[in-house]
Amino acid sequence: MDATGFDAWALSLAVFLPVIGALVMMLVPRAREAELKLIALISSLAALAVGVYLLFSFDYGNAGSLQFVVEKGWINAIDANYILGLDGLSMPLLILSMAIIPLCVIYSWEHIPEPGNAKAFLILILILASGMNGTFVAQDLILFFVFFEVVLLPMYFMIGVWGGENRRYASLKFFLFTLFGSALMIVSFVALYFVATGGDGSPLNTFDMQELAAARGGDLARGTQAIIFAGLFMGFGIKVPMFPFHTWLPDAHTEAPTVGSVILAAILLKLGTYGFVRIALPFLPEGAAAWAPWIGLLAVIGIIYGALGCLAQTDLKRLIAFSSVAHMGFVMLGISTLTDFGINAAVFGMVAHGIITGMLFFLAGSIKERYHTLEISRLGGLLKSAPRMGWILGISAMASLGLPGLAGFWGEFPAILSAYNPGAGLPEETFRTYMVIAAVGTVFAAGYLLWLFQRSAFGEPPPEWEGHVIADVNRYEWMAWAPLIVAMVLFGIFPNLIFGMVDDVSTRIAENIEAAVGRS
């Protein structure tokens, strides 16, 4: 049932308020930097305010069904409609996206990277915000694809213009990898339109995501589902990014400006994992069952490879980038089990990774600003020269390695545990082997994160910094970082704040996969 009153506008406002702010900024001269920053902050906070309204108005007893639904005609020639909706799967990721953007704007108040131009930089952030928010609430495949692709160009320019020395190479690599994946993804969407059938065998000919999910693959043969799933696997897998499609990520993170790295790690990577849970699993359950052992294999390879890659790094940002490959491996392992427990763990892992790794990239940017380097060997004594920043780095590192009581634990431990009893008739021995390998990966994670913290924070500052005053956390950094630190602790102590939202959706997806596989 369509929403009425303010509820009918809420999701559209959540998506488009940042773009409206960007349009207003275009009318303001570039020289009026303070006004531009204020407009960016107000528009991002306005979107967050709508998100808070949605959070408190949401019917959590009915979290498995779409709420605040908006459905309008859009492109009749291709049967594409403007359909937005919010359920327990979308809610935590939408709130994460809406919260990260104003924090990035606050951080940028005194951290606009060279070559300056706050106007263009902040406009790109707001366009990214609309694309990300829209992806999490779109309920039409063409609309989803549009929002999914909207984020590509702003991030390309953010890396290519404001990035480091190798920014052109990194931005082009990011663009080409994700564009290739998107091409395969849209081919799969079109294939679904033409071949998906309902329960009675009649063609659906629709891009409506709810209809396609309800059909559970219809009477499509397992082989056909597996082929279409392969296109989605490439499109979403590159965005995650999964091993071996990950190679664009370390370069993009290393060269991106601080805020670009935060948005990329905290939200953009989640578009891929969200696509698996929202589209690939429910639409093509038998295809998912066919691919699940291979997804699990690539996930655990990514966990070990990412951890070993971290141990080999000397650059702080590059180490954090490789840690993302490992952490997203845990998310994909949970998804590959095709169980409600695994999907719950995966969604929690998405949120936890966004909070923790976003925080780590914020820290990396501020450390580079003070030391003019990210070489770990030159960063010793941070606890002595900038003690507050050192302790924040310590808390974030502990959260990232999965210390109980912090958010990272609930993203990793349940994902590992879910592999013990996979669903949909998947081979138990295989997934239990994956479980053991993933558990070993947590030991490696402790190794590289404790090594990082020890090398950068303990002991005396290196001789080259003797006599230099290293500024500690300033007020803008406190305002940007405090909510993330609180979230790490809050979700670590009360994980059901997220699990409770997601469980109804993940249970339905898992049950539909079991029913579809059993039917065949």
VENDACOR-V71930 format. One line per field, one symbol per residue. ss: DSSP state (2 for helix, 1 for strand, 0 for the rest). psi: psi as a letter, one per 30 degrees, with the letter a starting at -180 (. if undefined). A space follows every 10 residues. Layout:
ss=???
psi=???
This chain:
ss=0000002222 2222222222 2222220000 0022222222 2222222222 2222222002 2200001111 1111122201 1111110222 2222222222 2222222222 0000000222 2222222222 2222222101 2222222222 2222222222 2200002222 2222222222 2222222222 2222201000 0010000122 2222200000 0222222222 2222222222 0000002222 2222200222 2222222222 2222222222 2220222222 2222222222 2222222222 2000122222 2222222222 2222220002 2222222222 2222222222 2222222222 2000122200 0222202222 2222222222 0000002222 2222222222 2000000222 2222222222 2222222222 2222222000 0022200000 0000222222 2222222222 2220022222 2222222222 2222222220
psi=kkllbeeffe eeeeefeeee eeeeeffkke fieeeeeeee eeeeeeeeee eeeeeffkjf fhfflklhkk jlkdiffghk ljkklkafee eeeeeeefee eeeeeeefeg hjlkhbieee eeeeeeeeee eeeeeffkgk eeeeeeeefe feeeeeeeef egaaeheeee eeeeeeeeee eeeeeeeeee eeeffklafg fkkehlgjee eeeefhfbgk leeeeeeeee eeeeeeeefe klkggfffee eeeeflleee eeeeeeeeff eeeeeeeeee eeeieeeeee feeeeeeeee eeeeeeeeee ffkfkeeeee eeeeeeefee eeeeeffhle eeeeeeeeee eeeeeeeeee eeeeeeeeee fglgjefggl gefeeieeee eeeeeeeeee fhkkflefef feeeeeeffe ilahgljeee feeeeeeeee eeeeeeeeee eeeeefflak klefgkfkjj kakleeeeee eeeeeeeeee feeiffeeee efeeeeeeee eeeeeeeee.
